[in-house]
């Protein structure tokens, strides 16, 4: 869910999600107001702690739906840390492109597993469905990493959606869980959230396949 581009100077960031401009203005407003002792690494750690909060909220929701508020708070904490770590480094001109790219995306992979995978440990979604969603997201992330290497384009959004839109979707889904409930739909053994997760997963996998074919077709005309 991070926006740190690969270290190559020729790599172009492509970010066309709906909230990108507004979010960038907000991050640029926050960066100069952060205390000097706050570092990008601390923000990366804070973002990961937000992912842990999300996971704990889902797992504890077996005790009562009020625990889902911990997940919602965790998404906000994760956004703050994950969105600001690279932004702060660029604002202070203390970037370490190779280090930041490697650490940030490594932490992101584990954070996605914790946040999305843990939905399957709540009363509202099956664990296998949640893992399929994790796989779909990571497949699309792999495509972004590969495309950054071979065509010099690091895509941060697909279908006008990016990390922030994904978080908002997950927050809205989490807030609706106590209202909709986790009961099966017409004896299908799938809850409404299972069906929603399968639809989202299919979209992610389809995007991975279509984007991969498009990139491969473009590369087929090159000599390298």
Buried (B, 14 or more C-beta within 10 A) or exposed (E): BBBBBBBBEEBEBBBEBBBBEEBBEBBEEBBEEBEEEBBBBBBBBBBBBBBBBBBBBBBBBEEEBEBBBBBBBBBBBBBBBBBBBBBBBBBBEEBEBEBBBBBBBEBBBEBBBBBBBBBBBBBBBBEEBBBBBBBBBBBBBEBBBEBBEBBEBBBBBBEEBBBBBBBBEBBEBBEBBBEEEBEEEEEEEBBBBBBBBBEBBEBBBEBBEEBBEEBEEEEEEEEE
